[in-house]
Amino acid sequence: LGSAAANPTKMSWFDRVAASVKQGATDLARGVQGKETGRTEELLMTFTNASLGMTVSDYGGEGMVSALAPGGEAGRVGVAVADRSYHGPPSTSLGVPAGALDVAAAGIKPAQLVYPAPHIFRDPGSDVRAAWDAWFDEHGPTLGCVVVEPQWGSSCAAAPWDPVLLEEFVARARAAGALVVADEIMCGLGRHGQGPLFLTDAWGIEADCLTFGKAVAGGVFPMAGAVLTGGTKALRAGGKKLGQSHTYAAASPRALLAATATLREVPAWRDNVVAAGAALGEGLDRAAAACNGKVATHGLGLMRGAVFDPSDSSLDRVAAAGRLKARCREHGVWPYFVPAGGVMCTPPYNVPVATVVEACARLERAFGDCAADMGW
């Protein structure tokens, strides 16, 4: 950041976002350590003789930012995310959970773009492919990279992309000359239950960069980062940092050791993710059925969701969410209530199937009571 930080008027949107993240890390360091430090330590983690590279930070908020180091073809500065996507707070990160950039976010991030995506809130009668045609015609020449979530997080309550549509969109982005970043911080590391660690691998979709975070360090230590599938040598030759790890809270070595242990442990729980995930899907389907068509379910593995009918008014959805919370409290079950208007369920990989079945039975009763309250 150096000279750019000293002259804010010449800072790009990426520099401003990065400066905000770094300042947040500094403030956290001062608060945790109780002294004016904020010192950072860099750690290179690359395969020296291969194109594969990795960038790691033990400050979770940098997971997506670290994947988007500036560089590449001149003029290609656009960074595009899906409408109804969440990659951190809209003001300091790439998220647009409401479907579009607000005025403040657009001012902070003038190079950020928002592309039309086939999410659960899209009008079923609209033609997303036609929307892509128009979007790429307009933004293709300045597009640097696109960010996709193979399986949406809270903004769409764990709904996955249609694999065929995702493959087509990624192909269009590459044909336009853009790089592709797959944000798998929530669905990756095997949570999706499809076999490999990353969902894009399971679907045979090639991304230029894969992000990971949170779960990689067991949920105990803050850690996030990105795996680059190419371009590492070019980045290093250009003086770009491929890895960093901060020393505040003495978390760096512990986070890295925890992540190593987690990655070794994940394969042992794949079968349970599949079995418990199937039970979770069946249980949420029963809960939705108790609402007489007013709730839809979706998801993969141990990341699934149930949302109130998007065609209902926002006031009805808010009212339903309030009643559902009250009923969940009564029945002793507490899922993740999401702003999309519904719930997400993301149990740990080692959750017993019997526990999932019991939780879903309680959710079914809660949804049923909510439906009665709403007169559905």
Residue frames relative to the residue before (quaternion, step in Angstrom):
aa qw qx qy qz dx dy dz
L 1.0000 0.0000 0.0000 0.0000 0.00 0.00 0.00
G 0.1362 0.8789 -0.4443 0.1075 3.60 1.11 -0.74
S 0.8581 0.0799 -0.0186 0.5069 3.53 -0.58 -1.26
A 0.6038 0.5634 -0.3653 0.4296 3.59 1.07 -0.65
A 0.6560 0.5080 -0.3124 0.4625 3.56 0.99 -0.84
A 0.6532 0.5163 -0.3113 0.4580 3.57 1.11 -0.67
N 0.7697 0.2318 -0.1293 0.5806 3.58 1.19 -0.46
P 0.1928 -0.8486 0.4802 0.1102 3.61 0.37 1.26
T 0.6155 0.5777 -0.3650 0.3927 3.60 1.04 -0.63
K 0.7173 0.4173 -0.2479 0.4998 3.61 1.19 -0.44
M 0.4751 0.6867 -0.4361 0.3355 3.58 1.26 0.10
S 0.4136 -0.6718 0.5537 0.2667 3.57 -1.06 0.80
W 0.6727 -0.4674 0.3528 0.4523 3.60 -1.27 0.16
F 0.6312 0.5302 -0.3481 0.4464 3.59 1.01 -0.76
D 0.6415 0.5257 -0.3278 0.4524 3.59 0.96 -0.87
R 0.6624 0.5077 -0.3161 0.4512 3.56 0.96 -0.86
V 0.6437 0.5035 -0.3223 0.4777 3.58 0.99 -0.82
A 0.6671 0.5057 -0.3004 0.4572 3.56 0.88 -0.97
A 0.6382 0.5260 -0.3262 0.4578 3.59 0.99 -0.84
S 0.6383 0.5310 -0.3198 0.4564 3.57 1.03 -0.81
V 0.6553 0.5077 -0.3033 0.4699 3.55 1.00 -0.91
K 0.6678 0.5026 -0.3040 0.4573 3.56 0.90 -0.94
Q 0.6469 0.5118 -0.3281 0.4604 3.57 0.99 -0.79
G 0.6216 0.5380 -0.3365 0.4593 3.55 1.07 -0.74
A 0.6418 0.5147 -0.3182 0.4712 3.56 1.03 -0.80
T 0.6434 0.5251 -0.3149 0.4595 3.56 1.01 -0.86
D 0.6607 0.5063 -0.3086 0.4603 3.57 0.92 -0.92
L 0.6455 0.5155 -0.3189 0.4647 3.55 1.00 -0.86
A 0.6373 0.5334 -0.3300 0.4477 3.57 0.97 -0.84
R 0.6645 0.5023 -0.3111 0.4576 3.56 0.92 -0.87
G 0.6807 0.4983 -0.2961 0.4480 3.55 0.98 -0.84
V 0.6922 0.4797 -0.2799 0.4608 3.55 0.94 -0.89
Q 0.7544 0.4018 -0.2067 0.4761 3.54 0.87 -0.98
G 0.3709 -0.7624 0.4626 0.2589 3.56 1.24 -0.38
K 0.7318 0.3330 -0.2516 0.5388 3.58 1.10 0.51
E 0.5841 -0.6044 0.4252 0.3357 3.56 -1.22 0.51
T 0.2294 0.7756 -0.5561 0.1912 3.56 0.08 1.26
G 0.1240 0.8171 -0.5609 0.0483 3.57 0.05 -1.23
R 0.3723 0.7448 -0.4837 0.2698 3.59 1.22 0.32
T 0.1703 -0.7792 0.5945 0.1025 3.56 -1.02 0.74
E 0.1989 -0.7617 0.6067 0.1103 3.51 -1.22 0.55
E 0.2908 -0.7796 0.5332 0.1529 3.56 -0.81 0.96
L 0.0797 -0.7846 0.6146 0.0184 3.53 -1.09 0.76
L 0.2587 -0.7712 0.5645 0.1402 3.56 -0.67 1.09
M 0.0188 0.7894 -0.6113 0.0530 3.56 -0.83 1.06
T 0.3445 0.7290 -0.5252 0.2721 3.59 0.20 1.20
F 0.4439 -0.6156 0.5626 0.3279 3.49 -1.31 0.33
T 0.4060 -0.7844 0.4114 0.2249 3.55 -0.15 1.33
N 0.7963 0.3118 -0.1552 0.4945 3.58 0.86 -0.89
A 0.6746 0.4444 -0.3048 0.5045 3.60 1.16 0.47
S 0.5787 -0.5941 0.4238 0.3640 3.54 -1.25 0.26
L 0.5681 0.6141 -0.3884 0.3864 3.58 1.19 -0.43
G 0.0122 0.7997 -0.5999 0.0234 3.57 -0.93 0.86
M 0.1761 -0.7754 0.5965 0.1087 3.53 -1.23 0.28
T 0.0960 -0.7606 0.6366 0.0838 3.54 -1.12 0.68
V 0.0672 -0.8275 0.5563 -0.0359 3.55 -0.71 1.08
S 0.0100 0.7721 -0.6355 0.0007 3.54 -1.06 0.75
D 0.3315 -0.7392 0.5362 0.2370 3.58 -0.98 0.69
Y 0.5660 0.5010 -0.4160 0.5055 3.56 1.23 0.45
G 0.4163 -0.7807 0.4007 0.2381 3.57 -0.15 1.32
G 0.6307 0.5772 -0.3368 0.3945 3.59 1.03 -0.73
E 0.6602 0.5160 -0.3171 0.4443 3.58 1.20 -0.32
G 0.3698 0.7713 -0.4682 0.2217 3.59 1.24 -0.03
M 0.7408 0.3815 -0.2272 0.5041 3.55 0.83 -0.97
V 0.6364 0.5400 -0.3439 0.4302 3.60 0.96 -0.80
S 0.6509 0.5316 -0.3241 0.4344 3.58 0.99 -0.81
A 0.6383 0.5389 -0.3247 0.4435 3.57 1.19 -0.48
L 0.7475 0.4166 -0.1893 0.4815 3.56 1.24 -0.41
A 0.1015 0.8116 -0.5642 0.1125 3.57 0.89 0.90
P 0.4792 -0.6971 0.4408 0.3003 3.62 -0.78 0.96
G 0.3965 0.6862 -0.5404 0.2826 3.54 -1.12 0.64
G 0.5469 0.6361 -0.4326 0.3304 3.58 -1.22 -0.23
E 0.8064 -0.3043 0.2136 0.4599 3.52 -1.34 -0.31
A 0.5181 -0.6564 0.4553 0.3055 3.56 -0.89 0.97
G 0.7841 0.3207 -0.2469 0.4705 3.56 -1.00 0.85
R 0.6595 0.4676 -0.3145 0.4975 3.56 1.20 -0.36
V 0.1363 0.8340 -0.5115 0.1555 3.55 0.22 1.31
G 0.5309 0.6660 -0.4027 0.3354 3.60 1.22 -0.24
V 0.1001 -0.7583 0.6428 0.0421 3.55 -1.00 0.93
A 0.1037 -0.8516 0.5138 0.0000 3.57 -0.37 1.25
V 0.0678 -0.7682 0.6361 0.0272 3.54 -1.08 0.83
A 0.5917 -0.5851 0.4224 0.3595 3.56 -1.23 0.46
D 0.4982 -0.5767 0.5295 0.3726 3.53 -1.21 0.49
R 0.7933 0.1910 -0.2181 0.5354 3.56 -1.06 0.84
S 0.5023 0.6177 -0.4595 0.3937 3.59 0.85 0.95
Y 0.1864 -0.7779 0.5906 0.1064 3.55 -1.20 0.51
H 0.0875 0.7716 -0.6224 0.0978 3.54 -0.71 1.16
G 0.7580 -0.2089 0.1306 0.6040 3.54 1.02 0.81
P 0.7212 -0.4420 0.3036 0.4385 3.61 -1.28 0.21
P 0.5622 -0.6420 0.4004 0.3338 3.63 -0.91 0.85
S 0.6810 0.5163 -0.3052 0.4203 3.60 1.01 -0.72
T 0.8074 0.2471 -0.1186 0.5225 3.59 1.07 -0.60
S 0.7572 0.2867 -0.1735 0.5607 3.57 1.24 -0.06
L 0.7119 -0.4977 0.3151 0.3824 3.59 -1.25 -0.27
G 0.4661 0.7353 -0.4187 0.2586 3.59 1.22 -0.12
V 0.0026 -0.7515 0.6593 0.0235 3.56 -1.21 0.66
P 0.0362 -0.8653 0.4994 0.0226 3.63 0.66 1.08
A 0.6756 0.4888 -0.3027 0.4616 3.60 1.13 -0.50
G 0.6452 -0.5651 0.3082 0.4115 3.59 1.28 0.03
A 0.7997 0.0807 -0.0435 0.5934 3.59 1.22 -0.28
L 0.5726 -0.5692 0.4545 0.3761 3.56 -1.25 0.33
D 0.3200 -0.7112 0.5801 0.2352 3.57 -0.96 0.79
V 0.7318 -0.4476 0.2763 0.4333 3.58 -1.27 0.25
A 0.6694 0.5061 -0.3089 0.4476 3.58 0.91 -0.91
A 0.6741 0.4951 -0.2973 0.4605 3.58 0.89 -0.95
A 0.6428 0.5250 -0.3276 0.4515 3.58 0.99 -0.80
G 0.6509 0.5160 -0.3174 0.4574 3.58 1.07 -0.67
I 0.6751 0.4824 -0.2857 0.4794 3.55 1.05 -0.78
K 0.8052 0.2094 -0.0589 0.5517 3.58 1.01 -0.88
P 0.0581 -0.8603 0.5053 0.0350 3.62 0.54 1.11
A 0.6945 0.4660 -0.2918 0.4641 3.62 1.12 -0.46
Q 0.5224 0.6326 -0.4342 0.3720 3.59 1.21 -0.02
L 0.1558 -0.7782 0.6058 0.0552 3.54 -1.04 0.90
V 0.2247 -0.7563 0.5993 0.1354 3.56 -1.24 0.46
Y 0.1434 -0.8155 0.5572 0.0629 3.58 -0.63 1.11
P 0.5410 -0.6175 0.4555 0.3443 3.61 -1.14 0.56
A 0.0613 -0.8130 0.5790 -0.0115 3.57 -0.87 0.97
P 0.5139 -0.6633 0.4561 0.2965 3.60 -1.17 0.57
H 0.1691 0.8164 -0.5324 0.1465 3.59 0.69 1.08
I 0.7160 -0.4943 0.2971 0.3934 3.56 -1.29 0.25
F 0.6865 0.4710 -0.2920 0.4707 3.60 1.18 -0.36
R 0.4880 0.6609 -0.4370 0.3663 3.58 1.25 0.01
D 0.5671 -0.5910 0.4528 0.3523 3.57 -1.07 0.77
P 0.4515 -0.7169 0.4552 0.2739 3.63 -0.58 1.11
G 0.6884 0.4960 -0.2866 0.4450 3.59 1.12 -0.55
S 0.5600 0.6144 -0.3897 0.3962 3.59 1.25 -0.16
D 0.3926 -0.7146 0.5383 0.2134 3.56 -1.18 0.66
V 0.2597 -0.8059 0.5092 0.1543 3.58 -0.15 1.26
R 0.6148 0.5521 -0.3581 0.4347 3.60 1.07 -0.62
A 0.6362 0.5060 -0.3246 0.4836 3.59 1.03 -0.74
A 0.6314 0.5223 -0.3270 0.4707 3.56 1.06 -0.75
W 0.6296 0.5203 -0.3317 0.4721 3.58 1.06 -0.71
D 0.6023 0.5642 -0.3632 0.4323 3.60 0.96 -0.80
A 0.7012 0.4655 -0.2668 0.4695 3.56 0.81 -1.03
W 0.6623 0.5247 -0.3109 0.4352 3.57 0.95 -0.88
F 0.6936 0.4568 -0.2863 0.4778 3.61 0.85 -0.90
D 0.5891 0.5544 -0.3754 0.4524 3.60 1.08 -0.58
E 0.7117 0.4597 -0.2541 0.4665 3.57 0.98 -0.85
H 0.8306 0.2774 -0.1016 0.4721 3.58 0.76 -1.02
G 0.4331 0.7480 -0.4356 0.2516 3.61 1.19 -0.30
P 0.6902 0.5098 -0.3116 0.4083 3.65 0.79 -0.90
T 0.7706 0.3214 -0.1867 0.5178 3.63 1.10 -0.57
L 0.4629 0.7061 -0.4300 0.3197 3.56 1.29 0.09
G 0.2233 -0.7933 0.5564 0.1059 3.57 -0.73 1.09
C 0.7815 -0.1676 0.1217 0.5886 3.56 0.92 -0.89
V 0.2436 -0.7281 0.6167 0.1736 3.52 -1.30 0.40
V 0.2508 -0.7457 0.6011 0.1401 3.55 -1.15 0.73
V 0.0423 -0.7966 0.6031 0.0000 3.57 -0.82 1.00
E 0.2224 -0.7098 0.6461 0.1710 3.54 -1.25 0.57
P 0.3597 -0.7490 0.5046 0.2345 3.65 -0.31 1.13
Q 0.7537 0.0703 -0.0602 0.6507 3.53 1.22 -0.61
W 0.4112 -0.7390 0.4786 0.2360 3.55 -0.53 1.19
G 0.4134 -0.6836 0.5437 0.2572 3.53 -1.26 0.48
S 0.8645 -0.1045 0.0715 0.4865 3.56 -0.99 -0.86
S 0.5966 0.5963 -0.3769 0.3826 3.62 1.06 -0.58
C 0.7879 0.1510 -0.0980 0.5890 3.60 1.20 -0.50
A 0.4988 -0.7202 0.3919 0.2810 3.56 1.22 0.62
A 0.7531 -0.4585 0.2063 0.4244 3.57 0.78 1.15
A 0.3814 0.7232 -0.5004 0.2846 3.62 1.17 0.29
P 0.3092 -0.7550 0.5429 0.1989 3.63 -0.85 0.89
W 0.5632 -0.5324 0.4961 0.3914 3.54 -1.31 0.32
D 0.4829 -0.5376 0.5768 0.3810 3.51 -1.36 0.22
P 0.4732 -0.7101 0.4287 0.2965 3.64 -0.56 1.08
V 0.6321 0.5348 -0.3377 0.4476 3.60 1.03 -0.74
L 0.6732 0.4835 -0.2943 0.4758 3.59 0.94 -0.87
L 0.6416 0.5203 -0.3343 0.4537 3.58 0.98 -0.78
E 0.6412 0.5173 -0.3258 0.4638 3.57 0.94 -0.85
E 0.6617 0.5037 -0.3080 0.4622 3.58 0.97 -0.83
F 0.6616 0.5077 -0.3171 0.4516 3.58 0.93 -0.88
V 0.6399 0.5189 -0.3215 0.4668 3.58 0.96 -0.86
A 0.6442 0.5163 -0.3212 0.4640 3.59 0.98 -0.82
R 0.6449 0.5121 -0.3213 0.4676 3.59 0.98 -0.79
A 0.6453 0.5234 -0.3249 0.4517 3.57 0.95 -0.85
R 0.6773 0.4822 -0.2927 0.4723 3.57 0.93 -0.87
A 0.6261 0.5319 -0.3376 0.4594 3.57 1.04 -0.73
A 0.6626 0.4887 -0.2932 0.4859 3.56 1.19 -0.58
G 0.5792 -0.6177 0.3600 0.3917 3.59 1.29 -0.05
A 0.5422 0.6364 -0.3920 0.3839 3.59 1.26 0.22
L 0.4327 -0.6363 0.5679 0.2921 3.53 -1.32 0.39
V 0.2965 -0.7632 0.5535 0.1526 3.57 -1.20 0.53
V 0.1186 -0.7708 0.6247 0.0404 3.55 -0.84 1.07
A 0.1750 -0.7768 0.5982 0.0899 3.58 -0.76 1.05
D 0.2179 -0.7779 0.5798 0.1057 3.56 -0.55 1.20
E 0.0770 0.8101 -0.5716 0.1054 3.57 -0.27 1.30
I 0.2032 0.8108 -0.5233 0.1655 3.55 1.13 0.64
M 0.7445 0.3709 -0.2273 0.5064 3.60 1.02 -0.69
C 0.7894 0.3609 -0.1936 0.4573 3.59 0.74 -0.98
G 0.6030 0.6147 -0.3485 0.3702 3.59 1.19 -0.44
L 0.7086 0.4513 -0.3518 0.4129 3.54 -1.39 -0.20
G 0.7336 -0.4848 0.2248 0.4198 3.54 1.05 0.86
R 0.4456 0.7080 -0.4596 0.2983 3.62 1.21 -0.13
H 0.6295 0.5732 -0.3266 0.4104 3.59 1.09 -0.68
G 0.3896 -0.7758 0.4347 0.2396 3.60 1.23 -0.27
Q 0.5391 0.6506 -0.3886 0.3675 3.59 1.22 0.34
G 0.7268 -0.4214 0.2422 0.4853 3.61 1.24 0.20
P 0.8132 0.2236 -0.1315 0.5210 3.63 -0.02 -1.24
L 0.6816 -0.4828 0.3450 0.4281 3.56 -1.25 0.23
F 0.8004 0.2582 -0.1170 0.5281 3.57 0.89 -0.95
L 0.5427 -0.6555 0.4294 0.3022 3.55 -1.01 0.87
T 0.6148 0.5440 -0.3567 0.4460 3.59 1.03 -0.69
D 0.6185 0.5234 -0.3401 0.4774 3.60 1.08 -0.67
A 0.6494 0.5273 -0.3187 0.4458 3.57 0.94 -0.89
W 0.7342 0.4061 -0.2203 0.4975 3.57 1.07 -0.75
G 0.4735 -0.6998 0.4260 0.3236 3.59 1.25 0.00
I 0.4724 0.6512 -0.4468 0.3914 3.57 1.14 0.65
E 0.2793 -0.7906 0.5278 0.1352 3.56 -0.68 1.11
A 0.0873 -0.7706 0.6308 0.0254 3.55 -0.78 1.10
D 0.4943 -0.6480 0.4898 0.3098 3.57 -1.20 0.50
C 0.7935 0.0774 -0.0138 0.6034 3.55 1.21 -0.47
L 0.1240 -0.7739 0.6186 0.0554 3.58 -1.04 0.85
T 0.2087 -0.7819 0.5716 0.1354 3.59 -0.79 0.92
F 0.0570 -0.7711 0.6336 0.0286 3.54 -1.20 0.60
G 0.1569 0.8040 -0.5653 0.0975 3.57 -1.19 0.32
K 0.7809 0.3650 -0.2585 0.4361 3.52 -1.41 0.00
A 0.8080 0.2874 -0.1613 0.4885 3.59 0.11 -1.27
V 0.5682 0.6359 -0.3920 0.3450 3.59 1.06 -0.60
A 0.7426 0.3218 -0.2110 0.5482 3.59 1.13 -0.54
G 0.6421 -0.5837 0.3098 0.3885 3.54 1.13 0.70
G 0.5587 -0.6193 0.3896 0.3906 3.58 1.23 0.16
V 0.5876 0.5884 -0.3590 0.4238 3.59 1.28 -0.01
F 0.7881 0.2040 -0.0941 0.5731 3.57 0.97 -0.87
P 0.4730 -0.6711 0.4803 0.3086 3.63 -0.99 0.73
M 0.2280 0.7643 -0.5728 0.1889 3.56 -0.72 1.06
A 0.1207 0.7703 -0.6187 0.0966 3.55 -1.02 0.82
G 0.1305 0.8101 -0.5648 0.0882 3.56 -1.17 0.39
A 0.3538 -0.7220 0.5560 0.2109 3.53 -1.30 -0.28
V 0.2656 -0.7295 0.6098 0.1593 3.54 -1.18 0.71
L 0.2226 -0.7724 0.5848 0.1088 3.56 -0.79 1.06
T 0.2798 -0.7813 0.5342 0.1611 3.58 -0.81 0.96
G 0.8022 0.0260 -0.0364 0.5954 3.59 1.24 0.06
G 0.7244 0.4766 -0.3091 0.3905 3.53 -1.30 0.22
T 0.4079 0.7464 -0.4605 0.2537 3.56 1.25 -0.03
K 0.6650 0.5089 -0.3176 0.4448 3.58 0.87 -0.90
A 0.6473 0.5152 -0.3200 0.4617 3.58 1.01 -0.81
L 0.6416 0.5177 -0.3252 0.4631 3.57 0.99 -0.78
R 0.6668 0.4984 -0.3073 0.4610 3.56 0.90 -0.90
A 0.6425 0.5213 -0.3239 0.4589 3.56 1.02 -0.81
G 0.6974 0.4546 -0.2654 0.4864 3.57 1.14 -0.63
G 0.5642 -0.6425 0.3706 0.3626 3.57 1.26 0.18
K 0.4438 0.6937 -0.4616 0.3298 3.60 1.22 0.33
K 0.4619 -0.6734 0.5062 0.2772 3.56 -1.08 0.75
L 0.2213 -0.7922 0.5589 0.1059 3.57 -0.87 0.95
G 0.8089 0.0891 -0.0663 0.5774 3.57 1.19 -0.14
Q 0.0725 0.7865 -0.6123 0.0346 3.55 -1.08 0.62
S 0.0166 -0.7837 0.6206 -0.0189 3.51 -1.14 0.67
H 0.2923 -0.8068 0.4956 0.1345 3.56 -0.67 1.10
T 0.4422 -0.7382 0.4623 0.2142 3.55 -1.13 0.66
Y 0.4721 0.6787 -0.4727 0.3050 3.61 1.15 -0.19
A 0.8267 0.1808 -0.1896 0.4980 3.55 -1.16 0.78
A 0.4410 -0.7152 0.4392 0.3180 3.60 1.27 0.25
A 0.3624 0.7856 -0.4418 0.2373 3.57 1.21 0.52
S 0.5413 0.6892 -0.4018 0.2656 3.59 1.04 -0.68
P 0.7366 0.3952 -0.2755 0.4748 3.65 0.53 -0.99
R 0.6417 0.5226 -0.3356 0.4500 3.58 1.00 -0.73
A 0.6460 0.5178 -0.3239 0.4580 3.58 0.96 -0.83
L 0.6670 0.5012 -0.3048 0.4593 3.57 0.93 -0.88
L 0.6584 0.4918 -0.3112 0.4772 3.60 0.98 -0.80
A 0.6415 0.5159 -0.3260 0.4648 3.59 1.00 -0.81
A 0.6492 0.5182 -0.3197 0.4558 3.59 0.99 -0.82
T 0.6288 0.5343 -0.3312 0.4577 3.58 1.01 -0.80
A 0.6731 0.4857 -0.2908 0.4759 3.57 0.92 -0.91
T 0.6350 0.5399 -0.3285 0.4443 3.58 1.01 -0.81
L 0.6743 0.5018 -0.3000 0.4511 3.58 0.86 -0.93
R 0.6466 0.5033 -0.3173 0.4775 3.57 1.10 -0.65
E 0.6958 0.4994 -0.2650 0.4429 3.57 1.11 -0.70
V 0.5593 0.6654 -0.3806 0.3156 3.59 1.06 -0.78
P 0.6642 0.5206 -0.3468 0.4094 3.69 0.75 -0.85
A 0.6239 0.5679 -0.3445 0.4119 3.59 1.08 -0.65
W 0.7402 0.4097 -0.2183 0.4864 3.58 1.17 -0.47
R 0.3559 0.7630 -0.4838 0.2392 3.60 1.24 0.15
D 0.6640 0.5039 -0.3193 0.4509 3.60 0.87 -0.89
N 0.6643 0.4963 -0.3133 0.4628 3.58 0.99 -0.77
V 0.5955 0.5528 -0.3618 0.4572 3.58 1.08 -0.67
V 0.6608 0.5022 -0.3055 0.4667 3.58 0.97 -0.87
A 0.7039 0.4705 -0.2766 0.4546 3.60 0.80 -1.01
A 0.6943 0.4539 -0.2796 0.4835 3.57 0.85 -0.96
G 0.6187 0.5506 -0.3377 0.4472 3.57 1.10 -0.70
A 0.6378 0.5163 -0.3218 0.4722 3.58 1.02 -0.79
A 0.6514 0.5067 -0.3115 0.4710 3.59 0.98 -0.84
L 0.6406 0.5269 -0.3185 0.4589 3.56 1.04 -0.80
G 0.6555 0.5146 -0.3113 0.4568 3.56 0.95 -0.86
E 0.6649 0.4966 -0.2994 0.4709 3.57 0.94 -0.91
G 0.6629 0.5152 -0.3089 0.4468 3.58 0.97 -0.83
L 0.6673 0.4838 -0.3055 0.4769 3.58 0.95 -0.81
D 0.5987 0.5492 -0.3621 0.4570 3.59 1.09 -0.62
R 0.6526 0.4966 -0.3151 0.4777 3.59 0.99 -0.79
A 0.6328 0.5263 -0.3308 0.4617 3.58 1.02 -0.76
A 0.6560 0.5029 -0.3070 0.4717 3.57 0.99 -0.83
A 0.6303 0.5478 -0.3362 0.4355 3.58 1.00 -0.80
A 0.6213 0.5550 -0.3377 0.4381 3.58 1.14 -0.61
C 0.6805 0.4804 -0.2785 0.4781 3.59 1.29 -0.28
N 0.4425 -0.7573 0.4188 0.2352 3.57 1.27 0.41
G 0.7864 -0.3682 0.1738 0.4645 3.56 0.79 1.06
K 0.5836 0.6038 -0.3695 0.3979 3.60 1.24 0.01
V 0.7332 0.3212 -0.2067 0.5626 3.60 1.29 -0.05
A 0.1513 -0.7732 0.6112 0.0757 3.56 -1.01 0.88
T 0.2067 -0.7793 0.5807 0.1125 3.58 -1.08 0.74
H 0.0794 0.7748 -0.6240 0.0628 3.54 -1.26 0.49
G 0.3961 0.7235 -0.5180 0.2267 3.54 -1.29 0.12
L 0.2826 -0.7234 0.6033 0.1811 3.52 -1.40 -0.03
G 0.8573 0.1131 -0.0619 0.4984 3.56 -1.15 0.62
L 0.7553 -0.3227 0.2785 0.4979 3.53 -0.89 -1.01
M 0.6141 0.4420 -0.3963 0.5201 3.56 0.97 0.94
R 0.2302 0.7833 -0.5261 0.2379 3.54 -0.04 1.34
G 0.1317 -0.8098 0.5699 0.0460 3.53 -1.22 0.49
A 0.1644 -0.7387 0.6428 0.1188 3.51 -1.39 0.25
V 0.0381 -0.8219 0.5679 -0.0214 3.58 -0.70 1.07
F 0.5272 -0.6051 0.4941 0.3343 3.52 -1.21 0.59
D 0.6891 -0.5110 0.3323 0.3918 3.55 -1.17 0.71
P 0.4032 -0.7454 0.4766 0.2340 3.62 -0.52 1.16
S 0.6286 0.5497 -0.3493 0.4252 3.60 1.16 -0.46
D 0.5380 0.6031 -0.4144 0.4184 3.60 1.22 -0.20
S 0.6027 -0.5584 0.4186 0.3869 3.57 -1.20 0.44
S 0.6153 -0.5645 0.4007 0.3770 3.55 -1.18 0.56
L 0.6246 0.5394 -0.3474 0.4452 3.60 1.04 -0.69
D 0.6485 0.5047 -0.3186 0.4725 3.59 0.99 -0.79
R 0.6533 0.5146 -0.3147 0.4576 3.57 1.00 -0.81
V 0.6357 0.5138 -0.3240 0.4763 3.58 1.03 -0.78
A 0.6535 0.5101 -0.3146 0.4624 3.56 0.94 -0.87
A 0.6526 0.5141 -0.3106 0.4618 3.58 0.96 -0.86
A 0.6365 0.5310 -0.3298 0.4519 3.58 1.00 -0.82
G 0.6515 0.5181 -0.3138 0.4567 3.57 1.00 -0.80
R 0.6653 0.4878 -0.3025 0.4773 3.57 0.98 -0.83
L 0.6418 0.5267 -0.3341 0.4463 3.59 0.98 -0.80
K 0.6264 0.5292 -0.3432 0.4581 3.60 0.96 -0.79
A 0.6621 0.5061 -0.3115 0.4565 3.57 0.89 -0.92
R 0.6873 0.4806 -0.2865 0.4632 3.58 0.92 -0.87
C 0.6135 0.5312 -0.3499 0.4680 3.62 1.07 -0.68
R 0.6303 0.5256 -0.3372 0.4612 3.56 1.00 -0.78
E 0.6515 0.5219 -0.3154 0.4513 3.58 0.96 -0.83
H 0.7585 0.3902 -0.2009 0.4817 3.58 0.95 -0.87
G 0.5012 -0.7117 0.3987 0.2886 3.59 1.24 0.23
V 0.5967 0.4996 -0.3964 0.4870 3.56 0.94 0.91
W 0.0530 -0.8297 0.5551 -0.0238 3.57 -0.88 0.89
P 0.0947 -0.8005 0.5911 0.0292 3.61 -0.07 1.27
Y 0.5986 -0.5137 0.4520 0.4166 3.56 -1.34 -0.14
F 0.2137 -0.7813 0.5762 0.1091 3.59 -0.47 1.19
V 0.1643 -0.8347 0.5240 0.0406 3.56 -0.56 1.19
P 0.6169 -0.5762 0.3916 0.3662 3.59 -1.15 0.60
A 0.5559 0.6244 -0.3909 0.3851 3.59 1.17 -0.45
G 0.5321 -0.6325 0.4032 0.3927 3.58 1.25 -0.32
G 0.7115 0.3481 -0.2656 0.5495 3.54 0.56 1.16
V 0.5185 -0.6332 0.4759 0.3220 3.55 -1.15 -0.60
M 0.1843 -0.7167 0.6522 0.1644 3.51 -1.40 0.31
C 0.1461 -0.7648 0.6214 0.0874 3.54 -1.18 0.63
T 0.0749 0.7969 -0.5904 0.1042 3.58 -0.64 1.15
P 0.0524 -0.8347 0.5479 0.0156 3.62 0.44 1.16
P 0.6065 -0.5365 0.4243 0.4053 3.59 -1.24 0.30
Y 0.6589 -0.5552 0.3430 0.3742 3.57 -1.17 0.61
N 0.7376 0.4168 -0.2327 0.4775 3.60 1.05 -0.67
V 0.3154 0.7623 -0.5118 0.2398 3.59 1.21 0.35
P 0.4428 -0.6826 0.5010 0.2949 3.64 -0.84 0.86
V 0.5697 -0.5978 0.4366 0.3570 3.58 -1.03 0.76
A 0.6266 0.5519 -0.3403 0.4323 3.60 0.99 -0.80
T 0.6342 0.5243 -0.3305 0.4622 3.58 1.05 -0.72
V 0.6340 0.5210 -0.3235 0.4711 3.58 1.02 -0.80
V 0.6485 0.5236 -0.3165 0.4529 3.58 0.93 -0.91
E 0.6677 0.4940 -0.2994 0.4697 3.59 0.93 -0.89
A 0.6524 0.5114 -0.3190 0.4594 3.59 0.91 -0.87
C 0.6724 0.4958 -0.2977 0.4621 3.58 0.94 -0.86
A 0.6081 0.5410 -0.3575 0.4580 3.60 1.07 -0.65
R 0.6551 0.4922 -0.3064 0.4844 3.56 1.03 -0.78
L 0.6331 0.5208 -0.3270 0.4702 3.58 1.04 -0.76
E 0.6172 0.5501 -0.3428 0.4461 3.57 1.02 -0.80
R 0.6689 0.4812 -0.3029 0.4789 3.59 0.95 -0.86
A 0.6480 0.5226 -0.3206 0.4519 3.58 1.00 -0.81
F 0.6630 0.4865 -0.3051 0.4803 3.59 0.93 -0.87
G 0.6373 0.5374 -0.3292 0.4435 3.58 0.99 -0.80
D 0.6622 0.4872 -0.2977 0.4853 3.56 0.97 -0.86
C 0.6159 0.5433 -0.3327 0.4634 3.58 1.06 -0.78
A 0.6437 0.5222 -0.3203 0.4587 3.58 0.97 -0.83
A 0.6479 0.5053 -0.3152 0.4749 3.56 1.00 -0.83
D 0.6330 0.5374 -0.3271 0.4511 3.57 0.99 -0.82
M 0.7305 0.4313 -0.2218 0.4808 3.55 1.02 -0.88
G 0.4520 -0.7085 0.4352 0.3229 3.57 1.26 -0.17
W 0.3510 0.7475 -0.4930 0.2737 3.59 1.13 0.62
